[in-house]
Amino acid sequence: MTTSVSGMRDDERASFQLGNIHGSGLFSGQPGVLDLAPRAGEQAPAAGHTRTAAELWGRVPRAFAQEFRPYADRLAGDIVREIQRGIPAYAHPLDGRFGGVFRRAVHAAIEQCLHSVGRGGAGPVGTRTAEVFRELGRLEFAVGHGVDNLQAAYRIGGRVAWRHVAGFCRAAGISADLLCVAAEAIFAFVDELSAMSVDGYTAARADRAGALEQQRQRLIRLILAEPPTPAAAITEAAARAHWPVPDTVCAVALQRREPGGPAPDPVLPAEVLTRLDGAGPCLLTADPERHLAGAGAELARWRVAVGPPARLAEVPDSLRLARRTLDLADRGVLTDAPVLWSAQHLAALWLTVDDSLIDTQLHRCLAPLQRAGRAQRIRLADTLLAWLSTRATAPELAERLGVHPQTVRHRLHQLEELFGARINDPAERFNLLIALRAQRLRTPQQPPGR
């Protein structure tokens, strides 16, 4: 068996040798000539304009569709068989929802082309046909495939359609002009169908991403809820959000370095739950060192504080400490850094947890210092804090404070006069140490007095 130049097998071409084609007057009046000039009332295409498939089919006489229509079902069957033969993913029986949509799409594509033939003003692909091909794209995404198989199927379908149309035209003695236009129309249509399926695939992926993100945001709300959400509810929500539940989680508080300024959303792994909108942007992660390091420069416009690891029911506490760490850095109590770790500042967090309580402690413990002048009060407080922290000798304290040892001895004598026996009481010394450290945290910019 031989194959014709058109690519159609001789037995296929012979099937078109029917009396109703030969001498049928398909192009009566202008045999062998296809008029591609603009018709009355039509405008010539603008320079650089690429004709759509509908525009190209519109240049073909309407009689072509009438004569070809009886062969449409056979063309559809051949397209399906060739696609199944050429693409392993479609080699199985095309049944179920995908199979039904796939076969409907093949028939819809053929019908769309035949409908466009001879209609110079034909518009874009019909809504129903377009929706069929978008649905194919959505179904491919739903089963976890890419669009490559569909695009390959459309190319195979285009080749099969071209083979049939070429054989039909040659059997009918139709001009080479029509062959060229038909070929261009077929492959333009293949591109249009591919674009529709890509649209459907992309929309399905966006819908999935949007739905998944909604589940992840719901999960964050459940984890941060107070009173704590039951563990079973969090486990169920985590499964829906595709988030593996870790043993412990660190809450990470975020704050824009320039309020209202640009701060790109950091790209983080799926294991990190992210909430960047609203007044309290934060992250939840089981491995902050690795995940924050991976974000790199994208976090440069954010101030970051990591709360201590906590069980799920205690994550709100971790976030509170992280936010308080940012607040202390804002106030200058803590030295700012690219990433602040709350666990490294627990004493500062503890000593600043309740301003009213600290005020009471300062007034109770440090009231004797009020009898000294302001400058002298600062120097005495620094000396007392150094002595309580180290219990060092006068020379050691002098080196630490940058003063003469005799100056230290004089200050220690003054402190004994001001505080009396309290300065030798272990419990009182502990209270004094707490009060002095809290006072130092309130005025971190104040250098040690000389």
C-alpha positions in Angstrom: 0.0 0.0 0.0 1.3 3.4 -1.0 0.9 6.9 0.5 -0.1 10.0 -1.5 1.9 13.2 -1.4 -0.8 14.7 0.9 0.0 12.1 3.6 -3.3 10.1 3.1 -3.1 6.4 2.4 -4.4 5.4 -1.1 -7.3 3.5 0.4 -8.4 6.5 2.4 -8.1 8.8 -0.6 -10.0 6.3 -2.8 -13.0 6.5 -0.4 -13.4 10.1 -1.4 -13.8 9.2 -5.1 -17.5 9.6 -5.0 -19.8 10.9 -7.8 -21.2 13.6 -5.7 -17.8 15.2 -5.4 -16.5 15.0 -9.0 -18.3 17.5 -11.1 -20.4 18.7 -8.2 -19.6 22.3 -8.9 -18.1 22.8 -5.5 -16.4 25.9 -6.9 -18.8 26.4 -9.8 -18.1 29.5 -11.8 -14.4 29.6 -10.8 -13.2 26.0 -10.9 -9.8 25.5 -9.4 -9.6 29.0 -8.0 -10.1 30.2 -4.4 -11.0 33.8 -3.9 -8.9 35.1 -1.0 -9.5 38.8 -1.7 -11.7 40.8 0.8 -15.3 40.6 0.0 -17.6 43.5 -0.3 -17.9 45.3 2.9 -14.9 43.6 4.4 -11.6 45.2 5.3 -8.2 43.8 4.3 -6.3 42.4 7.3 -3.9 44.9 8.9 -0.2 44.5 8.3 1.1 41.9 10.7 -2.3 40.6 11.5 -2.5 36.8 11.8 -5.9 35.4 10.7 -7.8 33.3 13.2 -8.9 29.8 12.2 -12.5 31.1 11.9 -11.3 33.9 9.5 -9.4 31.3 7.4 -12.3 28.9 7.2 -14.5 31.8 6.3 -12.5 32.2 3.0 -13.5 28.6 2.0 -16.8 28.2 0.0 -19.7 27.0 2.1 -20.2 24.0 -0.2 -17.0 22.5 1.2 -18.7 22.0 4.6 -21.8 20.6 3.1 -19.8 18.0 1.1 -17.4 17.1 3.9 -19.9 16.8 6.7 -20.8 13.1 6.0 -17.2 12.2 6.8 -17.0 14.1 10.1 -17.7 11.0 12.3 -15.1 8.9 10.6 -12.6 11.8 11.0 -13.4 12.0 14.7 -12.9 8.2 15.2 -9.5 8.4 13.4 -8.4 11.3 15.5 -9.2 9.4 18.7 -7.5 6.2 17.5 -4.3 8.1 16.4 -4.1 10.0 19.7 -4.4 6.8 21.7 -1.8 5.2 19.5 0.6 8.1 19.8 0.3 9.1 23.5 0.8 6.4 26.2 -1.2 8.4 28.8 -4.3 8.1 26.6 -3.7 4.5 25.4 -6.2 3.1 28.0 -9.9 3.2 27.2 -11.2 6.7 27.3 -14.1 6.3 29.7 -15.3 8.1 32.7 -15.6 11.9 32.9 -12.4 12.6 31.1 -13.2 10.2 28.3 -16.6 11.7 27.7 -15.3 15.2 27.6 -12.4 14.2 25.4 -14.6 12.6 22.8 -17.1 15.5 23.0 -14.1 17.8 22.4 -13.1 16.0 19.2 -16.6 16.3 17.8 -16.9 19.9 18.9 -13.7 20.9 17.2 -14.7 19.3 13.9 -18.2 20.9 14.1 -16.7 24.3 14.9 -14.5 24.2 11.9 -17.4 23.1 9.6 -19.6 25.8 11.1 -16.9 28.5 10.3 -16.6 27.4 6.6 -17.9 30.1 4.3 -18.8 32.5 7.0 -16.6 35.4 6.4 -17.7 37.2 9.5 -17.3 34.2 11.8 -16.3 35.2 15.2 -14.1 33.4 17.8 -14.7 29.8 19.0 -18.1 29.4 20.4 -18.6 29.6 24.2 -19.7 26.0 24.5 -16.8 24.7 22.5 -14.3 26.8 24.3 -15.6 25.6 27.7 -15.2 21.9 26.6 -11.5 22.5 25.9 -11.0 24.5 29.1 -12.6 21.6 31.0 -10.0 19.2 29.5 -7.3 21.5 30.9 -9.0 21.5 34.3 -9.4 17.7 34.3 -5.7 17.2 33.4 -4.7 19.3 36.4 -7.1 17.4 38.6 -5.4 14.1 37.9 -1.9 15.6 38.3 -0.9 15.8 34.7 0.7 18.7 32.9 -0.7 20.1 29.6 2.0 18.5 27.4 -0.2 15.5 26.7 -3.1 17.6 25.6 -1.0 19.8 23.4 0.6 16.7 21.8 -2.9 15.3 21.3 -4.1 18.4 19.5 -1.1 18.3 17.2 -1.8 14.7 16.3 -5.5 15.6 15.8 -4.4 18.4 13.5 -2.3 16.1 11.4 -5.1 13.6 11.1 -7.6 16.3 10.2 -5.2 17.7 7.6 -4.7 14.2 6.1 -8.5 13.8 5.7 -9.1 17.3 4.3 -6.1 17.0 1.9 -7.4 13.6 0.6 -10.9 15.0 0.2 -9.7 18.1 -1.7 -7.4 16.0 -4.0 -10.2 13.5 -4.7 -12.5 16.4 -5.6 -9.9 18.1 -7.7 -10.0 21.2 -5.5 -7.3 23.8 -6.0 -4.0 23.9 -4.2 -5.0 27.4 -2.9 -7.7 25.8 -0.8 -5.3 23.1 0.4 -3.0 25.8 1.7 -5.8 27.8 3.4 -7.3 24.6 4.9 -3.9 23.6 6.3 -3.3 27.1 7.8 -6.8 27.0 9.3 -6.4 23.6 10.8 -3.1 24.4 12.5 -4.3 27.8 13.6 -7.2 26.0 15.3 -4.8 23.6 17.0 -3.0 26.6 18.6 -6.4 28.1 19.7 -7.5 24.9 21.3 -4.2 24.5 23.1 -4.5 28.0 24.5 -8.1 27.2 25.8 -6.9 24.1 27.6 -3.9 26.0 29.0 -6.4 28.6 30.3 -8.5 25.9 32.0 -5.4 24.2 33.4 -4.1 27.6 34.8 -7.4 28.5 36.2 -7.7 25.1 38.0 -4.2 25.5 39.4 -5.0 29.0 40.6 -8.3 27.7 42.2 -6.4 24.9 43.9 -3.8 27.3 45.2 -6.4 29.8 46.4 -8.4 27.0 48.1 -5.3 25.6 49.7 -4.2 29.1 50.9 -7.6 29.6 52.5 -7.2 26.3 54.4 -3.7 27.4 55.5 -5.0 30.8 56.7 -7.8 29.0 58.6 -5.2 26.7 60.2 -3.1 29.7 61.4 -6.2 31.2 63.0 -7.0 27.9 64.8 -3.4 27.5 66.1 -3.3 31.1 67.3 -6.8 31.0 68.8 -7.4 31.6 72.5 -8.6 29.6 74.3 -6.6 26.9 72.5 -8.3 24.9 69.7 -8.7 21.2 70.4 -5.8 19.2 69.0 -8.2 17.0 66.9 -9.5 20.1 65.1 -6.0 21.3 64.4 -4.9 17.9 63.1 -7.9 17.8 60.7 -7.3 21.3 59.5 -3.6 20.6 59.0 -4.5 17.6 56.8 -6.7 19.8 54.6 -3.9 22.5 54.4 -1.3 19.8 53.5 0.8 20.9 56.6 2.7 18.2 58.5 2.1 18.8 62.2 5.4 19.1 64.0 6.0 18.4 67.7 6.9 22.0 68.4 6.4 25.3 66.5 8.2 28.6 66.7 6.1 31.7 66.1 8.0 34.4 64.1 6.8 38.0 64.4 7.4 40.3 61.4 7.4 44.0 61.1 8.1 46.2 58.1 11.2 48.2 58.6 9.7 51.1 56.7 5.9 51.3 57.6 4.0 51.6 54.4 7.1 51.0 52.3 7.7 48.0 50.0 8.4 44.7 51.6 8.2 41.8 49.3 6.6 38.6 50.6 9.3 36.1 51.5 9.3 32.9 49.5 9.2 30.1 52.1 8.8 26.3 52.0 5.4 24.8 52.3 6.2 23.7 55.9 6.0 27.4 56.9 2.6 28.8 57.6 2.6 32.5 56.6 0.3 35.4 57.5 1.5 38.6 56.0 -1.6 40.7 55.9 -3.3 42.6 58.7 -1.8 44.3 61.7 0.2 41.3 63.0 2.1 39.5 60.2 3.8 36.3 61.4 5.1 32.9 60.4 4.8 29.5 62.1 7.7 27.2 61.6 9.3 24.1 63.2 12.8 25.0 61.9 13.2 28.8 62.0 17.0 28.7 61.4 16.8 26.8 58.2 13.6 28.4 56.9 14.7 32.0 57.7 18.2 31.4 56.2 16.5 30.1 53.0 14.5 33.3 52.7 17.7 35.3 52.4 17.6 38.9 51.2 13.8 38.8 50.9 13.6 39.3 54.7 15.9 42.3 54.6 13.0 44.8 54.6 11.3 43.0 57.5 12.2 43.1 61.1 12.1 39.5 62.4 11.8 38.1 66.0 11.6 34.4 66.7 9.6 33.2 69.7 10.7 30.1 71.7 9.6 26.6 70.5 6.2 25.7 71.9 3.6 22.9 71.6 0.7 23.8 69.4 -1.5 24.8 72.4 1.2 27.3 73.5 2.1 28.9 70.1 0.1 32.0 71.1 2.6 32.5 74.0 5.5 32.1 71.6 4.1 34.7 69.3 3.5 37.1 72.2 7.1 36.8 73.3 8.3 37.3 69.6 6.2 40.5 69.4 7.4 41.8 72.7 11.0 41.2 71.5 10.3 43.4 68.5 8.8 46.0 70.8 11.9 46.0 73.0 14.1 46.5 70.0 11.8 49.4 68.8 12.3 51.0 72.2 16.0 50.5 72.1 16.0 48.1 75.0 17.5 45.4 72.8 20.0 45.9 70.1 18.4 45.4 66.7 19.6 42.6 64.5 18.5 40.9 61.2 16.8 38.2 63.3 16.1 38.6 67.0 15.7 35.4 69.1 13.4 35.7 72.1 15.2 32.8 73.8 18.3 35.0 74.1 16.5 37.8 75.8 14.2 36.0 78.3 15.6 38.0 81.3 14.8 41.3 79.5 11.4 40.0 78.5 10.7 39.0 82.1 11.9 42.2 83.6 9.8 44.3 81.3 6.6 42.2 81.3 4.6 44.5 83.6 5.4 48.3 83.8 3.3 48.8 86.8 4.9 46.0 88.7 8.4 47.2 87.8 7.5 50.8 88.9 6.5 49.4 92.3 9.7 47.4 92.5 11.9 50.4 91.6 10.2 52.6 94.1 10.4 50.1 96.9 14.0 49.0 96.3 15.7 52.1 95.0 14.0 54.8 97.0 17.2 55.4 99.1 19.0 56.6 95.9 16.6 59.5 95.6 18.4 61.2 98.4 21.4 61.7 96.0 21.6 64.2 93.1 20.7 62.9 89.7 24.3 62.5 88.4 25.4 61.0 91.7 22.3 58.7 91.7 23.3 57.3 88.3 26.9 56.7 89.4 25.9 55.0 92.6 23.3 52.8 90.7 26.0 51.7 88.2 28.4 50.8 91.0 25.8 48.9 93.0 24.7 47.0 89.9 28.3 46.1 89.1 29.0 45.0 92.7 25.8 42.9 93.0 26.4 41.2 89.7 30.1 40.3 90.3 30.8 40.7 94.1 34.2 41.8 92.8 36.9 43.7 94.8 37.3 47.5 94.6 40.2 47.3 92.1 38.2 44.9 89.9 35.1 47.1 90.0 37.2 50.2 89.3 38.6 48.6 86.1 35.1 47.5 85.1 33.7 51.0 85.7 36.7 52.9 84.4 37.4 54.8 87.6 40.0 54.8 90.4 39.7 52.1 93.1 39.4 54.7 95.8 36.4 56.2 94.0 34.8 52.7 94.1 35.5 52.4 97.8 34.0 55.9 98.5 30.8 54.9 96.5 30.4 51.6 98.3 30.7 53.5 101.6 27.9 55.8 100.5 25.7 52.9 99.4 26.1 51.3 102.9 25.0 54.6 104.4 22.0 54.8 102.1 20.8 51.2 102.2 22.0 50.2 105.7 21.7 46.5 106.6 19.6 45.8 103.5 22.7 45.7 101.4 24.0 42.7 103.3 20.7 40.7 103.3 20.7 38.1 100.5 17.0 38.5 99.7 17.3 42.2 99.6 20.4 42.0 97.4 18.4 39.9 95.0 15.6 42.4 94.9 18.1 45.2 94.4 19.7 43.3 91.5 16.3 42.8 89.8 15.3 46.5 90.2 18.7 47.8 88.9 18.6 45.5 85.9 15.0 46.5 85.1 16.0 50.2 85.5 19.0 49.6 83.1 16.6 48.1 80.5 14.4 51.1 80.7 17.3 53.4 80.0 19.6 51.3 77.8 21.1 54.4 76.1 22.5 55.6 79.5 26.2 54.8 79.7 27.6 53.6 83.0 28.2 56.7 85.2 31.7 57.7 86.2 
